[in-house]
Amino acid sequence: MVGRDSVGPKRSAKKHRGSTESRPTNAESKRVRIVDHPLVAAGLTILRDKTTMPDLFRRRLQEIAIILFAEASRDWKTASIEVETPLAPCVGAVLAKPIVLVPILRAGLGLLDGIIRVAPDASIGHIGLYRDAETLRPVSYYDRLPVNIAAARVLLLDPMLATGHTACEAASILKAQGARSIQFICVVACPPGVQQFQSEHPDVPIITAIVDPELNDSGYIVPGLGDAGDRYFGTG
């Protein structure tokens, strides 16, 4: 993410820090964490660019996912463990709870592909939902979750938080199957989606790279980055 790419947006000489996109209100910000990081901003710019090809889109989405995961796990508790270094005993740390990663099919798989590289011991569940084109409401067609979900840190993964209905339904499915500690990771959110999600699941923090201003009439985030699933899998 730190190097120059042969494919991607043209860069100006003007320095950039942060973004002019919308920020949550004070009430919303209590449970919304925007990862304001230069590497995320640079990667997000490449994701937004309509000329970015699928292979680069995949790499950048996976890299952003790792940074978002690092932020989501910042406050997780650890337990002490003693290990032997080549020179002496040393007290180290292990995570106090197991991790369960749950992508919303199919776009959420892009975040999973990144996070699993730094959390290879995590269990993986799947929730299949699609958005009805006319009603914009989620339709469930599949879910399979690990048996240890009640005792785990559960990360719900979807690149976009648009209307919020799909994320809400997925979080409800997780809770119905026993999940107690849930965080939602996305790359781009918008105020209507944030408000909808927080109204139904105020106990679930949102970790995102940016909050864009609005939705269009088709329920897409503007400016957004288009259909993340189509762009990730090259089906657009």
C-alpha positions, 0 to 999 in steps of 0.5 A: 500500500505504501508504494507507487502502483502502475494502475491507479489514480493520478496523484497531485502534489498537494498534501492530503490528511484526513477527508472532507467526507461526512463525519458521524454526529456526536451521538453516532461517534460513540460507537463509530471508529473512523480509521483516519490513517494515511495508508487507509486514505491512499488505499481507499483512493485506489478503491474509488478509482473506476479505472482500478483493475480487479487484481489491484482492487483486491490487494488494496481491499485486503490491505485496508482490511488488515489495518481496520482489523488492527483498530478493531482489536486495539482494546482486546484483552490478553492473558499472560503466557510464559515462553522461552526465547533463545536466551531466557524465559519471557512473559508474553501474551495471548488473546483472551478470547478466540476470534470468529470472522463472519463475512457477509457473502459475497463482498465480505470475503474480500475483507476476510482474505486480508484479515485471515493473513494476520489472524490465521487461527480465527474460525470462519462463519458465513452469512449469505444475504442479498439485497432485493433490487426493488425493496432494498431489503435483505433476503437471507439464503445461507448461514453457517457459524462456528459452535464457539461463537458465544465465547468469541470475539466476532467480527462481522465483515462487509465492505459497504454500510449503505442502507444498513438493512443487510448489516442489521439482519446479519447482526441479528442472525449472529445474536440469535445464534449466541454471539455476545461480543460483535464488531462490524468492520466496513470500508465505506459507510454513510449516515443513513446506514450508520443510523439504521445499524445503531438504531437496531444494534447500539451495542455493536461498534462500527469500524470503518475507513470513511463515512460518505455523505449520502445514498443515491436512489438505487441505494448506493453510497455516493461517492462510494466505490461502486459495487465492491463485490463486482469489482473484487471478483471482476464480475461488474 
